[in-house]
Amino acid sequence: MFKKFSRFLTLTLLIFAGVLFTLTVGSLYGILSRTMTQEYYFITILAIVCTLIFFLTIRIALLITRKVCEPLENIAAQALEISKAPSDRLLIEEGIRHDEFRTLVLAFNQVLKSLREAQKELERKNRRELDDTEKRYRMILETAPYAVTIIRMDGCLIQVNKAFCSIFGYSEEASLGRTVFELNFFVNPEDAERVVGTVTEKSETKDSEARLRRKDGAILDVFISARYLRFAEEDCIIMVMTDITAPKRAEDALHFAESRFEALLELNHKSESSIQAIRSFALGKAIQMTRSEVGYIALVNEEETVLTLTACLDHALKECRIEGKPIVFPVEKAGLWGETVRQRKPFISNDSAAPDPLEKGYPACRIPIIRCMNIPVFEGERIVFVAGVGNKDEAYDESDVRQLTLMMQGMWRLIQRKESEETLHKLNEELE
């Protein structure tokens, strides 16, 4: 603005100087030609006066430029520089000679100080409110009974609460910075893809059922509610997980009880079938009810020293015995098969590093065994046969023992009744 004013003033003075120059030349010409009239004298005097006014105006313009424009430009430049790069700087008073401008600078500096103090107070207030909000959020997060975690879009865990650590068995240090894929968190990767896909498309998902794996390998059934979140300047997902394992197991137990009842009813209708068909049917139902992939039945001799494999089925309920291989196993060499005989009670192995129950040269199934469960069936004090299932997705427990035991006991009673009826029928034929 001040530069424009200087240019305008300079242009005006140049025009004024041109007019004065014309008048002065005309006056000099009249004097030299001795044709001066009264009008020329008047013009000459006017030219001299205008010339004096011209030089006086130039002096005033220079004073205005030096005393007013330059200090104001200096003040404006400093203010602009301070506004571009906020700091604790103030306007510099050096080079400002007049008290009025010095007073202006001091007033501006005072206003600047007041604004900065107000800004700092506002920042402190915002920081306190942010800290209070973060404390409340942290308190809610830590006291929530649900597992809560914040996950980046690449699956990396960046925050977990205490309930998460308690439910899934991880410490905070062991979980943060690792991905759900490294932790093998989702039993079915499709569940993770479904949750992320829904959040990406709709920004949230509610009560999406999934199966998650604890640190110790146990499987939990959960409801997942997830929502998109901008956290730490990154795109994230906040997940709230509700453990429904107990009610789910209760529901499954009711379902299994109904299935077992139906299976036992159907088993009783197999009295006309062969003993081998009864064994295969009962074993197939046991595999289904325990959600296993493979199962077997082996008879035990009276001395309880030898196991004889009589049935072995895979998850498709197909015979998986290898023809031409021995099907008789000494108990002392039967690996985990023999444990249930040696201990005379149900035996569970959920350790994937445990030896194969079909080891030591006696394989009866082509499927590698990861975990297994074996139970004995008694006739009085004697073990008459053992049954086992293997490769459930999760650890075997006492409910699986009950399912397998009840099914095998029902099978054994049916076989005993069938054998008694056949023996009685033979005796009747002999008597006739």
C-alpha positions in Angstrom: 0.0 0.0 0.0 2.8 2.4 0.9 4.7 1.6 -2.3 1.6 2.4 -4.3 1.2 5.7 -2.5 4.9 6.5 -3.3 4.4 5.7 -7.0 1.2 7.8 -7.1 3.0 10.7 -5.4 6.0 10.5 -7.7 3.8 10.4 -10.9 1.8 13.5 -9.6 5.0 15.4 -8.9 6.4 14.5 -12.4 3.2 15.9 -14.0 3.4 19.0 -11.9 7.1 19.4 -12.8 6.2 19.2 -16.5 3.7 22.0 -16.1 6.1 24.2 -14.2 8.8 23.5 -16.8 6.5 24.7 -19.6 5.5 27.9 -17.7 9.2 28.6 -16.8 10.3 28.2 -20.5 7.5 30.5 -21.6 8.5 33.2 -19.1 12.1 33.0 -20.1 11.2 33.3 -23.7 9.2 36.4 -23.0 12.0 38.0 -21.0 14.6 37.3 -23.7 12.4 38.5 -26.5 11.6 41.7 -24.6 7.9 41.2 -25.3 6.9 40.9 -21.7 3.5 42.0 -20.9 1.7 42.2 -17.6 0.3 38.7 -18.2 3.8 37.3 -18.7 5.0 39.0 -15.5 2.1 37.3 -13.7 2.9 34.0 -15.2 6.6 34.3 -14.3 5.7 35.1 -10.7 3.3 32.2 -10.7 6.0 29.9 -12.2 8.4 30.9 -9.5 5.9 30.4 -6.7 4.9 27.0 -8.2 8.6 26.0 -8.4 9.0 26.8 -4.7 5.8 24.8 -4.0 7.2 22.0 -6.1 10.4 21.8 -4.2 8.6 22.1 -0.9 6.2 19.3 -2.0 9.2 17.1 -2.9 10.7 17.8 0.5 7.4 16.9 2.2 7.0 13.7 0.1 10.5 12.6 1.1 9.8 13.3 4.7 6.5 11.4 4.5 8.3 8.5 2.8 11.1 8.4 5.3 9.2 9.2 8.4 5.8 7.4 7.7 5.9 5.0 4.9 9.2 3.2 5.6 8.4 2.6 9.3 4.9 1.4 8.5 6.3 -0.9 5.8 8.9 -2.2 8.3 6.2 -2.8 10.9 3.9 -4.5 8.3 6.8 -6.8 7.1 7.7 -7.9 10.6 4.0 -8.6 11.5 3.6 -10.6 8.3 6.8 -12.6 9.0 5.6 -13.3 12.6 2.2 -14.4 11.3 3.7 -16.9 8.9 6.0 -18.5 11.5 4.3 -18.3 15.0 6.9 -17.9 17.7 7.7 -15.8 20.8 9.1 -13.0 18.6 7.9 -9.4 19.0 8.2 -6.3 16.8 11.6 -4.7 16.9 11.7 -1.0 18.0 15.1 -0.3 16.6 15.1 2.2 13.7 11.8 3.7 14.7 12.5 7.3 15.7 9.1 8.8 16.3 7.3 8.2 19.5 3.9 7.6 17.8 5.2 4.6 15.8 7.1 3.4 18.9 3.9 3.6 20.8 2.2 1.7 18.0 4.8 -1.0 18.1 4.5 -1.3 21.9 0.8 -1.5 21.6 1.0 -4.2 18.9 3.5 -6.2 21.0 1.2 -6.0 24.0 -1.7 -7.3 22.0 0.6 -10.0 20.6 1.6 -11.0 24.1 -2.0 -11.1 25.2 -3.0 -13.2 22.2 -0.1 -15.6 22.9 -1.0 -15.9 26.6 -4.6 -16.6 25.6 -3.4 -19.2 23.0 -1.2 -20.9 25.6 -4.0 -21.0 28.1 -6.3 -22.4 25.5 -3.7 -25.1 24.7 -3.3 -25.9 28.4 -7.1 -26.2 28.7 -7.4 -28.4 25.7 -4.5 -30.5 26.9 -6.2 -30.9 30.3 -9.5 -31.8 28.7 -7.7 -34.3 26.3 -5.9 -35.8 29.3 -9.2 -36.1 31.2 -10.9 -37.6 28.2 -8.0 -40.1 27.7 -8.1 -41.1 31.4 -11.9 -41.6 31.2 -11.5 -43.6 28.0 -8.7 -45.7 29.5 -10.7 -46.3 32.7 -13.7 -47.5 30.7 -11.5 -49.6 28.5 -9.6 -51.2 31.4 -12.7 -51.9 33.5 -14.8 -53.2 30.6 -15.7 -56.9 31.0 -15.3 -57.4 27.3 -12.1 -58.0 25.3 -11.3 -54.8 23.4 -8.5 -54.3 20.9 -7.6 -51.7 18.3 -6.2 -53.2 15.2 -4.6 -51.6 12.1 -5.9 -52.5 8.7 -2.9 -54.8 8.3 -4.0 -56.8 11.3 -1.4 -55.4 13.8 -2.6 -55.0 17.4 -1.8 -51.5 18.7 -3.9 -51.5 21.9 -5.6 -54.1 24.1 -7.3 -54.0 27.5 -7.0 -56.1 30.6 -10.0 -58.3 29.7 -8.4 -59.1 26.3 -5.2 -60.3 28.1 -7.3 -62.3 30.6 -9.6 -63.9 28.2 -7.0 -64.8 25.5 -4.0 -65.5 27.8 -1.6 -62.9 26.3 0.3 -60.3 28.1 0.1 -56.8 26.8 3.8 -56.9 25.8 3.3 -60.2 24.0 0.3 -59.0 21.9 1.1 -55.4 20.9 3.0 -55.0 17.7 2.0 -58.5 16.4 -0.6 -59.3 13.9 -3.7 -61.6 14.3 -2.0 -63.8 11.7 1.1 -64.2 13.7 -0.9 -65.0 16.8 -3.1 -67.5 14.7 -5.9 -65.6 16.3 -8.8 -66.5 14.0 -9.6 -70.3 13.8 -11.2 -69.6 10.4 -9.4 -66.9 8.3 -12.7 -66.3 6.6 -14.1 -64.8 9.8 -11.3 -62.2 9.8 -12.0 -61.4 6.2 -15.7 -61.1 6.8 -15.3 -58.7 9.8 -12.7 -56.5 7.9 -14.8 -56.5 4.7 -18.0 -55.5 6.5 -16.2 -52.6 8.4 -14.6 -51.4 5.2 -17.9 -51.4 3.4 -20.3 -50.2 6.1 -17.9 -48.8 8.8 -19.1 -51.2 11.4 -20.4 -54.7 12.2 -22.4 -56.0 15.1 -22.5 -59.4 16.8 -20.6 -61.2 14.1 -20.0 -64.7 15.4 -16.5 -66.1 15.1 -14.1 -68.7 16.7 -10.9 -67.3 18.2 -7.9 -69.1 19.5 -6.3 -68.5 22.9 -2.6 -68.5 23.5 -2.8 -72.1 24.9 -4.7 -73.3 21.8 -8.2 -73.4 23.4 -11.0 -72.3 21.0 -13.4 -69.6 22.1 -16.7 -68.7 20.6 -17.3 -65.0 20.5 -19.5 -62.2 19.2 -17.5 -59.5 17.5 -18.7 -55.9 17.2 -16.3 -53.8 15.2 -16.1 -50.2 14.0 -13.8 -48.1 11.9 -11.6 -45.8 13.9 -9.0 -43.1 13.1 -6.4 -43.7 15.8 -2.8 -42.4 16.0 -3.3 -40.9 12.5 -3.9 -44.4 11.1 -6.9 -46.2 9.7 -7.8 -48.8 12.4 -10.6 -51.1 13.6 -11.8 -51.2 17.2 -13.1 -54.7 18.1 -15.2 -55.6 21.1 -15.4 -59.3 21.7 -18.0 -61.0 23.9 -17.1 -64.5 25.1 -20.1 -66.8 24.4 -18.2 -70.0 24.9 -20.1 -71.1 28.0 -23.7 -70.6 26.6 -22.5 -72.0 23.2 -21.2 -75.1 24.9 -24.4 -75.4 26.9 -26.3 -75.2 23.6 -24.0 -77.7 22.0 -24.4 -80.0 25.0 -28.2 -79.9 24.6 -27.8 -80.6 20.9 -25.3 -83.4 21.5 -27.7 -84.9 24.1 -30.5 -84.9 21.6 -28.1 -86.3 18.9 -26.9 -89.0 21.3 -30.4 -90.0 22.2 -31.4 -90.3 18.6 -28.2 -92.2 17.9 -28.9 -94.7 20.7 -32.4 -95.2 19.5 -31.1 -95.8 16.0 -28.4 -98.1 17.4 -31.1 -100.2 19.1 -32.7 -100.6 15.7 -29.5 -102.2 14.5 -30.0 -105.4 16.3 -30.5 -107.3 13.0 -27.2 -105.9 11.7 -23.9 -107.6 12.0 -21.6 -106.9 14.9 -19.1 -105.3 12.6 -21.8 -103.0 11.2 -22.9 -102.1 14.7 -19.3 -101.2 15.7 -18.9 -99.1 12.5 -22.2 -97.3 13.1 -21.5 -96.5 16.8 -17.9 -95.4 16.0 -19.2 -93.1 13.2 -21.7 -91.4 15.5 -19.0 -91.0 18.2 -16.7 -89.3 15.7 -19.5 -86.9 14.7 -20.6 -86.1 18.3 -17.0 -85.4 19.4 -16.3 -83.4 16.2 -13.3 -85.6 15.5 -11.7 -86.7 12.2 -10.8 -90.3 13.0 -11.7 -93.0 15.4 -11.0 -96.7 16.3 -12.3 -99.6 18.4 -9.9 -102.3 19.6 -10.8 -105.4 21.6 -8.8 -106.4 24.7 -7.9 -110.0 25.5 -8.7 -111.4 29.0 -5.2 -110.8 30.3 -5.4 -107.2 29.1 -2.1 -107.6 27.3 -3.2 -107.4 23.6 -5.3 -105.0 21.6 -7.0 -106.2 18.4 -8.2 -103.5 16.0 -11.7 -104.2 14.9 -12.8 -100.8 13.4 -11.1 -97.7 12.2 -12.9 -94.8 10.4 -11.8 -91.4 9.1 -13.8 -88.2 9.2 -15.7 -89.3 6.0 -16.7 -92.4 8.0 -14.8 -94.6 5.6 -12.8 -97.6 6.6 -9.2 -96.6 6.9 -7.5 -99.8 8.0 -4.5 -100.7 5.9 -4.9 -104.2 4.5 -2.0 -106.6 4.9 -0.8 -104.8 8.1 -0.9 -106.3 11.6 -4.0 -105.4 13.5 -2.8 -107.0 16.8 -1.0 -104.7 19.2 0.7 -105.7 22.5 -0.4 -103.3 25.1 3.2 -102.6 26.2 4.0 -101.4 22.7 0.8 -99.7 21.8 1.9 -96.2 22.6 -1.0 -93.9 23.6 -3.5 -96.7 22.7 -2.2 -98.7 25.6 -2.3 -95.8 28.1 -6.0 -96.2 28.7 -5.5 -99.9 29.5 -2.4 -99.3 31.6 -4.1 -96.5 33.6 -7.6 -98.2 33.4 -9.3 -94.9 32.9 -10.0 -92.4 30.0 -6.8 -90.9 28.6 -6.6 -87.5 26.7 -3.7 -86.1 24.8 -4.1 -82.5 23.6 -0.4 -82.1 23.0 0.4 -81.8 19.3 4.0 -82.8 20.1 3.0 -86.1 21.7 3.9 -89.3 20.0 1.5 -90.8 17.5 -0.9 -93.3 19.1 -0.3 -95.5 16.0 3.5 -95.4 16.3 6.1 -98.1 16.7 5.3 -99.9 13.5 1.5 -100.4 14.0 -0.2 -97.8 11.8 -3.8 -98.4 11.1 -4.7 -95.0 9.6 -3.0 -92.7 7.1 -4.1 -89.5 8.9 -1.4 -88.0 11.3 -2.8 -87.8 14.8 -2.5 -84.3 16.4 -4.6 -84.9 19.6 -6.6 -87.9 20.7 -8.9 -89.3 23.4 -9.2 -93.0 24.5 -11.6 -94.6 26.8 -11.9 -98.2 28.3 -15.2 -100.1 28.4 -15.5 -102.5 31.3 -17.4 -105.7 31.9 -17.2 -106.0 35.6 -13.6 -105.4 36.5 -12.2 -106.4 33.1 -11.6 -104.1 30.2 -13.3 -105.7 27.2 -12.4 -103.1 24.6 -11.0 -99.6 24.1 -12.3 -96.8 21.8 -10.6 -93.7 20.7 -11.1 -90.6 18.5 -8.6 -88.0 17.3 -7.9 -84.7 15.6 -10.7 -82.5 17.0 -10.1 -78.9 16.1 -9.9 -77.9 19.8 -8.8 -79.7 23.0 -10.8 -82.7 24.2 -12.5 -82.4 27.5 -14.7 -84.3 30.0 -17.8 -83.7 27.9 -16.2 -85.5 25.0 -15.3 -88.4 27.4 -19.0 -88.7 28.4 -20.2 -88.6 24.8 -17.8 -91.4 23.7 -18.3 -93.5 26.8 -22.1 -93.4 26.6 -22.1 -94.3 22.9 -19.6 -97.2 23.4 -21.5 -98.5 26.4 -24.7 -98.5 24.5 -22.9 -100.3 21.6 -21.5 -102.9 24.0 -24.9 -103.6 25.6 -26.4 -104.1 22.1 -23.6 -106.4 21.1 -23.9 -108.4 24.3 -27.7 -108.7 23.8 -27.1 -109.8 20.2 -24.5 -112.3 21.2 -26.8 -113.7 23.9 -29.7 -114.0 21.4 -27.5 -115.7 18.9 -26.1 -118.1 21.6 -29.7 -118.8 22.8 -30.8 -119.3 19.2 -28.0 -121.8 18.6 -28.8 -123.7 21.8 -32.5 -123.9 20.7 -31.4 -125.3 17.4 -29.2 -127.9 19.0 -32.0 -128.9 21.4 -34.3 -129.3 18.5 
